[in-house]
Amino acid sequence: MPQRTQPHDRIPKRWLVVGALSALCLAGGAGAMRARGLDAGALLGAIGARGASRVSVTVGAVANGSGVGGDVVLDAARRGLSEAVSRAQGGASPGAMGARVTRRGHVFDANVVRVERSAGRVRVEASVVVSTLPGRRYEFASTSAITLTGSGADGDPGLADATRRAMSSATNHALEQLNAR
């Protein structure tokens, strides 16, 4: 005998939650929700209705393959990777993300591929390798390059800024590709 599906079996859970929140707003008013300590925007963002990442991601290894900049480059790369993943995961810290990804998800390993410095100019190329969890099976790589020019590009602050921006851009591209699946 064929199994009958209920109408709610065909509706994605996220839509049901959004509908329930909308009904609550209409019935009790948004002011009543705020009075009870509920923020509809935060709740909708937490379930992904506002574009939060639908994939579980944890931060893996970060390396400096360029041989330039040492700890300045490594720290900036870690910061760019962690900030981009944290924004996509609704503001969770990287430690919390690692704790959440216990069985399935993706690991982002980062590498600063190349750094080119000259007077008033710095160019950083960064890549993020995405692999599955568990098993660490290679999925794809995302690469981005950022060039800063002018007086802000000189010295370690310029190098750190370019590195953070390049890593953040590569991470955002990787997240977009995962979410498009």
N, C-alpha and C positions, 0 to 999 in steps of 0.2 A: 504494500500500500504506500503510495507516495506521501512524503512528509509535507504537511501544510506549514507554510511560513506565516507568521504573524506580521501585521503591517510594520511593527516596530523593529522586526528583524532585518528589514531592508533599508532602514534609515540609519546613517552613520551616527554613532554615539555622540560625536561632537555636535551634530546638528540638534540632537535631542537636548543636550545640555544648554546650548545657545537658546533654543526655544523656551526651555524652562526658565532661564534667566530673564529672557524678554518678557515672559508672562508675569514673572515676579515683579519686574520693574513697572509694568502696566498696572498690575493689581495693587501693589503696595506703594508704588512711586519710588523713584530713585532716591529721594530723601530718606524714606524709611529704610532702604537698604544701607545707606551711609550711617544712619543712626544706630543700626545694629552692627556697625563695623565691617560691612561688606562693601567692597568696591567692585562694581560690575566690570569695569575696564580691566582691572587686574585679574579677575576671574576669567574673563574671556581671553586675555593674553596668555594666561597659564595653560589653557586648554588648546591653544594653537589657533584660535580664531583670528588673531591679528598677525599671523605670519611667523610665529615662533617655530623653531625647527621641529620637524616631526621625527627626527632621528636622534638616537642616543649616541653621544660622542664623548670620548674621553681624550685627554691630552697625553700623548706618548713622549718619545724622546725628542729632544731638540739638539741639533748639531750645527756647528759652524764649519762647513766645508770650504769656506773661502780662505781661511788662514789669516784673515785680517780682522782686527778689532777685538779679538779675545773675548773677555767677559762682558764688555760693553755690548757687543753684537749678540751674544748668547742671551743676556738678560732682556734686551729689547725684543728679540725673537720670541722668547717665552711670553713676554708681556703681550705682544701682538696676537699670538696664537690664543692665549688664555682669554684675553678680552673679547676676541671675536666669537669664540666658542661660548663664553659666558653670556654674551648678548643673545646668541641664538637659542640658548637653553633657558632663557627667561631670567637671567641674572644670577644663576647658581655659580658658586665658586668652583674652580677646577677640582678641588678636593671632593666636593659634594658630587660633582659629575662622575668622578671615578668610582665613588661609592654606589651611585645609582646604576652604573653599567656593570652588572654582575654577570649576566649571561649572554646578552646579545647587544650588538651595536657596532660602532666603528671606532677605530683608534686613529688619531691624527699624529703622525710623526713629521717633524719639521726639520728643514735644513736651509741654512743660508748658503746658497750656491756660489754667488760671486759678489764681490764688493770692489768697486772701482772708485778711487778717490783722486781728485785733482783740485787745484785752487778754485774755491767757490763752487764746487760740484761734487756730489756723491751719488752713485748709482748702486742700488742693492737689488739682487735677484734672489727671491726666496721660493721654496717649494714645500708643498705639503703632500705627503704620501698617505693615502687612505687605505686602511686594511680592515678586515672584518674582525669582530670579536664574537665568539672565540675563534681561535685558529690562526688569526693574523694573516688571512689570505689577502693578497694584494688586490685592490679594486681599481684604483686610478691615482694619478698625481695631478696636482694643480700648481701652476707656476705663475708668479707675478713679479714684475720689476718696477721699481720706483726710482725716479731721478729727481733729486733736489738740487736747485741752483741758487746762487746768491750767498750772502754772508751767513745765512742760517744753516748752510750746508757744511761749513767749516767745523772742524773739531769733532770731539766725541758726541756732543749733543746732536749735531746734524746727522752723524752716522747712526746714532740710536733712533732718532726720529724716522729716518729713511728705512731702517731695518724693521721697526715696529709697523710702519705703514705697509711695507711690502708683504710682511708675514700676515698681517690682518687681511689684506686684499686676497692673498692666495687662500687663506682659510675661508673667507666669505665665498669665493668661487667654488671651493670644495663643498661647502654647505649647500649652496644653490644647486649644485649638481646632484647631491644626495637627495635633497627635497624634491627635485624634479622627477625622481623615479616613481 
